[in-house]
Amino acid sequence: MIQLRGGIMRSSDRGQPAPNYTSACVVMFGVNILWLFVVIWALWGLLAVVLSGWAVNAMIDRIAARRG
């Protein structure tokens, strides 16, 4: 049963904890970035893929630096 207390939903019966989908998320990110790079390569060439990869890496590094 779900109750609303102080504006926060709380479940009175705590079932099993949620599964950890981190590895599945990382794998699917890799699959999606792969097909995206193949499409970019087919449309604009290898240089565009290299620049896109560099941009994605820069964004990931920025997020990592922000998180500590």
N, C-alpha and C positions, 0 to 999 in steps of 0.2 A: 504494500500500500504506500502511496506517495502522499506526503503531507507538506503543506506550505507553512513554514515557520520563519518569521522574520524576513520574508521576501526570498527565502532560499528553499528550493525543493529538496526534500530529504526523503530517502527511501527507508522505511522502517524495517524491511527485511533485506539485509545485505546478502546478496547471493554471491556467486563466485566473482572474483575480480576480473576486470576486462583483460582480454588477451593482449599481448604486446605485438603490435603490428609494425614495429620499426623496421625490421629486416625486409618485410614485404614491401613497405613503402620505398625503401632504398632501391630494391630490385626493380620495382615498377618505374621509378624515376630514371634509372639507367636504361630501361627498355624504351621509355618515351623519348628520352633525349637522343637515343640512337636513331630511331626512325625520323625524328625531327632533323637531325644532322644529315641523314640520307636525302631527305627532301630538299634541304637547303643546298646540298652538294649538287643534286640534279638540276636545280633551278639556277643557281648563281655560281657554282664552282667551289673548289677546295679552299680558296682564300676566304670566302664567306664563312665556311665551316670553321676554319681556324680562328677567325675573328669572333664568331659566335661562341666558340668554346672558351676563348680567352675571357669574353664578357661574363659568361656563366661562372667561370672560376673566380673572377674578380668579385662577383656578387656573393658567392659562397664564402670567400675569404672575408668580405666585409661583415657578413652576418656572424661568422665565427669570431671576429675581433670584437664585435659588439657584445656577444654573449660571454666573452671572457675566456 
